[in-house]
Amino acid sequence: MTTTLITGANKGLGLETARRLVAAGHTVYVGARDAERGRKAAEGIGARFVRIDVTDEASVVAATKAIEADGGLDVLVNNAGIEPRTADGGFVPLAEVTAESVRTVFETNVFGQVRMLHAFLPLLERSAAPVVVNVSSGVSLMRELVDPESPSHFYPDIAYPSSKAAVNMLTVQYSKAFPKVRINAVDPGFTSTDLNFHAGVQTVEQGAEIIVRMAQIGTDGPTGGFFEAAGTIPW
């Protein structure tokens, strides 16, 4: 049986991905910072819960030991992420963006993934069919942000797209360093979640489709790529 860990899985895309993978026969760990919410979410879909905060080294190490003790890991979905917004859901004006505010986003979206990969890759390498799915975004692509005809062109923030561009780079470099592990990035599309104050145009069911698909690839599947529901996204 395939064992899968999903970070940020107590709601939104993470929870829907967990639900679908449980239905597909995976043993799924719902990773969440909040123990009460995480346990409730896991119980609701027949999954297991593990407390994990990707910004906290001790939390990640403890989760690694717990999952190792339970038998190991086959699939890691790096889903946890944050996007800077104002209290009413708007974008922070660039004149008000500081190095510290950008660092906060990178701490979760980038350093959090590095922390997870550093901790769990040794465990994944013991699997017969190890897979990593890094949740990225279409706004990570510079060519889309500079194209006036692209829907992404309007996006004004710097921290979130920069962090997701870094996720893409992590995906490529880790995939080369760990050829046994299928490591890919995905763009779920503009999905309605708490992250964007439910401004997205897709449902979580639609957004989770590519995450679920890439979490189930075999040893002959792609690695070092970027994917959306419609197929491969050129780097």
Secondary structure, 3 states (H helix, E strand, C coil): CCEEEECCCCCHHHHHHHHHHHHCCCEEEEEECCHHHHHHHHHHHCCEEEECCCCCHHHHHHHHHHHHHCCCCCEEEECCCCCCCCCCCCCCCHHHCCHHHHHHHHHHHCHHHHHHHHHHHHHHCCCCCCEEEEECCHHHCHHHHCCCCCHHHHCCCCHHHHHHHHHHHHHHHHHHHCCCCEEEEECCCCECCHHHCCCCCECHHHHHHHHHHHHCCCCCCCCCCEEECCEECCC
